[in-house]
Amino acid sequence: MAEEKKNFVQNTREYIDELRSEMRRVTWPNRKQVESTTAVVIVSVFLFAGYFAIVDTVLRRAVTGVLTFFTK
């Protein structure tokens, strides 16, 4: 039991050391990069929302038309 606890503590320390080492190598984006990519994401979301709204409307009208045709 004591050996398992020792291994857990040792493994945890190694993990944290490796994590710190990796985080030092990360290249973080600057503010301008974050702002531009955020703008691209927001514009893309609105474009896709508009596209799906149009497709939904067309499909709804088509299905309604087919159902109306066959129920009369």
Backbone as a ProteinNet text record, in pm:
[ID]
protein_1_A
[PRIMARY]
MAEEKKNFVQNTREYIDELRSEMRRVTWPNRKQVESTTAVVIVSVFLFAGYFAIVDTVLRRAVTGVLTFFTK
[TERTIARY]
84.1	0	87.7	191.4	279.4	353	388.8	458.6	366	237.3	140.1	123.1	118.4	104.5	227.3	345.1	469.4	472	430	425.1	327	212.5	113	170.3	235.4	293.8	403.4	487.7	596.2	539.7	441.6	380.7	313.5	249.5	184.2	286.9	396.1	503.1	561.9	586	640.3	542.6	416.4	313.9	313.8	317.9	315.8	442.1	557	681.7	675.5	625.2	612.4	512	404.8	304.7	365	440.1	505.8	601.8	676	770.4	697.6	587.8	510.6	451.1	401.4	338.6	440.5	566.6	670.5	693.9	670.5	694	576.5	462.8	344.1	364.7	329.1	330.7	187.2	163.3	29.5	1.7	-120.5	-153	-157.7	-127.4	-136.8	-281	-306.4	-443.4	-504.1	-423.2	-473.9	-516.9	-439.3	-475.1	-604.1	-618.4	-739.7	-861.5	-848.3	-960.3	-999.9	-901.6	-935	-997.8	-946.8	-1007.3	-1145.3	-1164.5	-1296.6	-1396.2	-1353.2	-1440.6	-1478	-1383	-1410.7	-1513.2	-1499.4	-1593.8	-1733.5	-1743.7	-1875.1	-1942.6	-1868.1	-1924.4	-1967.1	-1884.9	-1918.3	-2045.9	-2061.8	-2182.1	-2306.1	-2301.3	-2417.1	-2444.5	-2339.7	-2359.3	-2423.3	-2374.5	-2433.6	-2577.2	-2603.3	-2740	-2833.4	-2790.7	-2871.9	-2894.4	-2789.4	-2799.4	-2900.5	-2887.1	-2978.4	-3121.7	-3138.5	-3273.5	-3337.6	-3260.6	-3313.4	-3347	-3255.4	-3279.1	-3400.6	-3414.4	-3528.1	-3660	-3661.2	-3782.1	-3820.3	-3722.4	-3749.9	-3802.3	-3737.7	-3782.6	-3920.8	-3946.1	-4077.1	-4187.4	-4162.6	-4264	-4283.3	-4175.3	-4186.1	-4265.2	-4234.6	-4305.4	-4451.9	-4478.4	-4615.8	-4692.3	-4628.3	-4691.9	-4723.9	-4631.8	-4653.8	-4767	-4765.6	-4871.1	-5006.7	-5011.7	-5137.3	-5188.4	-5100	-5137.8	-5199.4	-5140.2	-5187.3	-5304.1	-5332.7	-5444.6	-5573.4	-5568.8	-5691.7	-5758.4
-120	0	125.1	126.9	242.9	262.3	149.5	159.1	215	173.7	226.3	377.2	420.6	562.5	638.8	580.9	642.8	653.1	546.5	549	653.9	665.1	764.4	905.3	934.2	1066	1093	994.2	1009.8	1031	951.7	966.7	1103.1	1148.8	1279.4	1390.1	1382.9	1483.8	1482.3	1364.1	1354	1414	1384.7	1438.9	1591.7	1649.4	1794.7	1855.7	1792.1	1842.2	1839.4	1730.9	1720.8	1822.7	1842.8	1941.4	2081.2	2116.7	2248.8	2263.6	2158.9	2162	2184.7	2115.5	2133.2	2273.1	2325.2	2456.9	2566.7	2545.3	2643.5	2646.7	2535.4	2527	2576.6	2599	2642.9	2785.3	2809.5	2946.8	2998.1	3094.6	3148.1	3255.8	3264	3367.4	3504.9	3606.8	3741.7	3791.2	3907.9	3960.6	3977.1	4026.4	4048.4	3916	3810.4	3679.5	3627.1	3643.5	3597	3674	3804.6	3886	3848.3	3825.8	3793.5	3655.3	3558.1	3424.5	3422.9	3502.1	3512.9	3573.9	3675.6	3738.2	3638.2	3558.3	3457.5	3356.8	3314.4	3217.8	3277.9	3400.1	3463.9	3482	3529.5	3547.1	3411.7	3309.4	3175.1	3122.2	3143.7	3096.6	3161.7	3292.8	3361.5	3316.9	3294.8	3247.8	3108.8	3019.4	2885.9	2891.1	2977.1	2990.6	3038	3134.8	3182.3	3073.7	3001.2	2892.7	2787.3	2745.1	2642.8	2694.6	2822.6	2879.9	2873.3	2904.8	2898.7	2754.7	2662.7	2521.4	2469.7	2505.8	2462.1	2513.7	2639.4	2697.7	2627.7	2604.3	2537.6	2396.3	2321	2184.6	2181.6	2274.7	2280.1	2305.8	2400.5	2431.4	2313.8	2246.2	2130.8	2018	1986.1	1878.5	1916.3	2040	2085.4	2075.6	2113.7	2104.3	1961.3	1870.8	1729.2	1673.1	1702.5	1652.2	1709.2	1837.3	1899.7	1835.7	1808.2	1748.2	1610.2	1530.6	1393.4	1380.7	1482.2	1474	1531.8	1596.7	1654.1	1556.9
0	0	0	81.2	87.8	-44.3	-108.1	-236.9	-344.3	-341.2	-438.2	-420.4	-295.1	-265.6	-314.1	-294.4	-337.6	-490.6	-559.2	-705	-754.9	-688.4	-727.5	-714.1	-603.5	-580.4	-683.2	-707.5	-803.7	-944.6	-982.4	-1114.4	-1130.1	-1024.8	-1029.1	-1046.3	-974.1	-987.1	-1127.7	-1182.8	-1318.7	-1420.1	-1400.7	-1490.6	-1486.6	-1368.6	-1354.4	-1414.2	-1392.9	-1451.6	-1604.8	-1660.5	-1806.1	-1859.2	-1784.6	-1823.7	-1827.2	-1725.7	-1723.2	-1840	-1867.9	-1979.8	-2112.1	-2133.1	-2256.5	-2265.4	-2154.5	-2155.9	-2187.3	-2154.9	-2189.7	-2340.3	-2408.5	-2553	-2636.5	-2574.4	-2647.6	-2696.2	-2823	-2874.3	-2871.2	-2786.6	-2767	-2870.8	-2921.9	-3020.4	-2953.9	-3035.4	-2979.1	-2990	-2937.5	-2932	-3071.3	-3166.6	-3302.1	-3366.5	-3346.8	-3402.2	-3340.5	-3211	-3142.6	-3191.9	-3206.1	-3253.7	-3395.9	-3482.8	-3622.5	-3634.3	-3561.8	-3569.7	-3505.4	-3401.6	-3339.7	-3437.1	-3509	-3608.4	-3717.6	-3761.6	-3864.9	-3813.4	-3690.8	-3633.5	-3624.2	-3577.5	-3562.5	-3698	-3797.5	-3931.9	-3988.3	-3969.6	-4019.9	-3956.3	-3828.5	-3759.1	-3818	-3841.2	-3897.7	-4041.2	-4120.2	-4257.4	-4259.3	-4176.3	-4169.2	-4117.7	-4021.3	-3969.9	-4080.3	-4159.3	-4270.2	-4374.3	-4406.3	-4503.6	-4456.8	-4331.8	-4280.5	-4267.1	-4240.6	-4236	-4373.6	-4477.4	-4614.5	-4652.5	-4625.1	-4657.6	-4581.7	-4455.9	-4375	-4433.2	-4473.9	-4531.4	-4662	-4747.7	-4875.5	-4851.7	-4764	-4736.3	-4671	-4579.1	-4513.3	-4614.5	-4704	-4805.7	-4901.4	-4935.6	-5026.4	-4961.2	-4837.8	-4767.9	-4748.7	-4710.7	-4693.9	-4826.2	-4935.8	-5066.7	-5105.4	-5081.5	-5113.8	-5027.7	-4899.1	-4810.6	-4848.9	-4882.6	-4923.8	-5052.9	-5146.1	-5273	-5253.1	-5166.1	-5147.7	-5050.7	-4971.2	-4876.9	-4933.5	-5046.9	-5105.6	-5198.4
[MASK]
++++++++++++++++++++++++++++++++++++++++++++++++++++++++++++++++++++++++

